[in-house]
Amino acid sequence: MSAGSWRAALAALGCALAGVDHVLAGCGPAFCAVRPPGHHATRARAMGFCLLSTAALAALYALERVDRVAVLDFDVHHGNGTQDILWDEARAAYISTHQWPFYPSTGAEGEVGAHGQVTNIPLPAGTGSPAYRRAFLDRVLPALRAAAPGLLIVSAGFDAHADDPLGGLALTTQDFGWIGAQIGALPTLSLLEGGYNHTALAASVRAYAEGLKGGGL
């Protein structure tokens, strides 16, 4: 942390809540390019660079206006904080693809939430484009359809990129564009999570945003 970290975390959360308002007003998808990330922060503690659980709090805020929300998390790390906060919330689905075993040592398939609304899809290091896309088509999209969310919140972490120093899933820039295209028909709010190679991050965010514009779940 630095002297400005808490102010930045509050601003990131405020941006996410404004993003919820934007999307639910019918203004199209929103991408919040914010830091610090949020999906590791639990009810009781900050961890993993995360101070506030931005996606989970945005989901609870959205549930004041829609019947159901879903959080899709494709960061290379499991979003233990998001899962923790939404564990007992039947109206909020949480769906995560993540490297396993890996930090923070959560996200096993058997972790399904108090109401069976959590879908964890652990993937081994070295998982590349073909295997990842199969898992997305076979597991993520059916879970999203079953959730039927009035709002999709995406924990958009790009540290699964092959060039990222912290992850090992070996995805490509084009994979993130493909992910965006799969979910683009849903009302979608995306929040930046991980991504630590600045060149790969910039290219992946752009590809993902372009994919969202032409997608169709």
C-alpha positions in Angstrom: 0.0 0.0 0.0 0.9 3.6 -0.4 -0.6 6.8 1.0 -3.1 7.0 -1.9 -4.2 3.3 -1.9 -7.3 3.7 0.2 -8.5 6.7 -1.8 -7.9 4.7 -5.0 -9.8 1.7 -3.7 -12.8 3.9 -2.8 -12.7 5.5 -6.3 -12.5 2.1 -7.9 -15.6 1.0 -6.0 -17.4 4.2 -6.9 -16.6 3.7 -10.5 -18.0 0.1 -10.4 -21.3 1.3 -8.8 -21.6 4.0 -11.5 -21.0 1.3 -14.0 -23.9 -0.7 -12.6 -26.1 2.4 -13.1 -24.8 2.9 -16.6 -25.5 -0.6 -17.8 -28.9 -1.0 -16.0 -29.9 2.3 -17.6 -29.6 0.7 -21.0 -26.5 2.6 -22.0 -24.6 -0.4 -23.2 -21.6 -2.3 -21.7 -19.1 -0.6 -19.4 -15.5 -1.3 -18.7 -14.0 0.1 -15.5 -10.2 0.5 -15.9 -9.5 0.7 -12.2 -6.9 -0.4 -9.7 -6.5 -1.8 -7.1 -8.2 -5.0 -8.1 -10.8 -6.5 -5.7 -11.6 -10.1 -6.0 -9.3 -11.4 -3.2 -10.6 -9.1 -0.5 -12.9 -11.0 1.8 -15.5 -9.8 4.3 -12.8 -9.5 7.0 -9.4 -8.8 5.3 -7.5 -7.3 2.4 -5.3 -9.7 0.5 -3.7 -10.3 -2.9 -3.3 -6.6 -3.8 -7.1 -6.2 -3.1 -8.5 -3.8 -0.5 -12.3 -3.9 -1.3 -14.2 -6.7 -3.0 -15.4 -4.5 -5.8 -17.2 -7.1 -7.9 -19.1 -8.6 -5.0 -20.1 -5.2 -3.7 -21.2 -4.1 -7.2 -23.3 -7.3 -7.4 -25.0 -6.6 -4.1 -25.7 -3.1 -5.2 -27.2 -4.4 -8.5 -29.5 -6.8 -6.6 -31.3 -3.8 -5.3 -32.7 -3.3 -8.8 -32.5 -6.7 -10.6 -33.6 -10.2 -9.5 -30.4 -12.0 -10.4 -26.8 -11.2 -11.1 -23.9 -13.3 -12.2 -20.2 -12.6 -11.7 -17.8 -14.2 -14.2 -14.2 -14.2 -13.2 -11.5 -15.1 -15.8 -8.5 -13.8 -13.8 -5.8 -16.4 -13.5 -6.3 -16.5 -9.8 -9.5 -17.6 -8.1 -11.6 -14.8 -6.7 -11.8 -16.1 -3.1 -13.2 -12.8 -1.8 -16.0 -12.6 -4.3 -16.9 -16.2 -3.6 -16.8 -15.6 0.2 -19.1 -12.5 0.1 -21.6 -14.1 -2.3 -21.5 -17.6 -0.8 -24.9 -17.3 0.9 -26.6 -15.1 -1.8 -28.9 -17.4 -3.8 -29.6 -14.6 -6.4 -25.9 -14.2 -7.3 -24.1 -16.8 -9.4 -20.3 -16.8 -9.3 -18.5 -18.6 -12.1 -14.7 -18.7 -12.2 -12.0 -20.1 -14.5 -8.6 -20.1 -12.8 -5.2 -21.9 -12.6 -5.1 -24.7 -10.1 -3.3 -25.4 -7.9 -2.3 -21.7 -7.4 -2.8 -18.7 -5.2 -5.0 -18.3 -3.1 -5.5 -22.1 -2.8 -9.3 -21.9 -3.2 -11.6 -22.6 -6.0 -11.9 -26.4 -6.0 -14.8 -27.8 -8.0 -16.5 -28.9 -4.8 -16.9 -25.3 -3.7 -20.4 -24.7 -5.0 -21.9 -22.1 -2.7 -24.7 -22.4 -0.1 -27.3 -22.7 -2.9 -25.3 -24.4 -5.6 -24.9 -21.1 -7.4 -21.0 -21.2 -7.5 -19.3 -22.8 -10.5 -15.5 -23.3 -10.1 -13.5 -24.4 -13.1 -9.9 -25.1 -12.1 -7.5 -25.5 -14.9 -3.9 -26.8 -14.8 -0.9 -24.6 -15.6 -0.1 -24.7 -19.3 -3.8 -24.8 -20.4 -3.8 -23.0 -23.7 -6.4 -21.7 -26.1 -8.1 -24.9 -27.3 -8.6 -26.4 -23.9 -9.6 -23.1 -22.3 -12.2 -22.4 -25.0 -13.6 -25.9 -24.6 -14.0 -25.4 -20.9 -15.6 -22.0 -21.5 -18.1 -23.4 -24.0 -18.9 -26.6 -21.9 -19.0 -25.1 -18.4 -19.1 -21.3 -18.4 -21.8 -20.6 -21.0 -24.2 -23.2 -19.6 -23.8 -21.8 -16.1 -24.4 -18.3 -17.4 -27.6 -19.4 -19.2 -28.8 -21.2 -16.1 -28.2 -18.1 -14.0 -30.2 -15.9 -16.4 -28.7 -12.7 -14.9 -30.2 -9.2 -15.2 -26.6 -8.0 -15.1 -23.3 -9.8 -15.7 -20.4 -8.4 -13.8 -17.0 -9.6 -15.1 -13.9 -9.8 -13.0 -11.7 -9.2 -16.0 -8.2 -10.2 -15.1 -5.7 -10.6 -17.9 -3.0 -12.3 -16.0 -3.9 -15.6 -17.7 -2.0 -14.2 -20.8 1.0 -16.2 -21.8 3.3 -13.2 -21.4 2.1 -12.4 -17.9 4.8 -12.9 -15.2 2.4 -14.1 -12.5 0.2 -16.7 -14.3 0.7 -19.9 -16.3 -2.5 -20.5 -18.3 -0.9 -19.4 -21.6 -3.9 -17.6 -23.1 -3.4 -15.3 -26.1 -4.6 -11.8 -26.8 -7.1 -13.3 -29.3 -8.6 -15.5 -26.5 -9.7 -12.5 -24.6 -11.4 -11.1 -27.7 -13.1 -14.4 -28.1 -14.3 -14.4 -24.5 -15.8 -10.9 -25.0 -17.6 -12.1 -28.1 -19.2 -15.0 -26.2 -20.8 -12.8 -23.6 -21.4 -9.6 -25.5 -25.1 -10.0 -25.8 -25.6 -9.8 -22.0 -25.8 -6.5 -20.1 -22.2 -6.5 -19.0 -20.1 -4.5 -16.6 -16.4 -5.4 -16.6 -14.0 -4.6 -13.8 -10.2 -4.7 -14.3 -8.6 -7.3 -12.0 -5.1 -8.7 -12.7 -2.7 -8.2 -15.6 1.0 -7.4 -14.9 2.6 -7.2 -18.3 1.6 -3.8 -19.5 2.0 -4.6 -23.2 -0.1 -7.8 -23.0 -2.6 -6.1 -20.7 -3.2 -3.2 -23.1 -3.6 -5.4 -26.1 -5.9 -7.9 -24.2 -8.2 -5.2 -22.8 -8.6 -3.8 -26.3 -9.3 -7.2 -27.8 -11.8 -8.0 -25.1 -13.6 -4.7 -25.5 -13.8 -5.2 -29.3 -15.2 -8.7 -28.7 -17.9 -7.4 -26.4 -19.2 -5.1 -29.1 -20.0 -7.9 -31.4 -20.8 -10.8 -29.1 -23.7 -13.1 -28.8 -24.4 -15.4 -25.9 
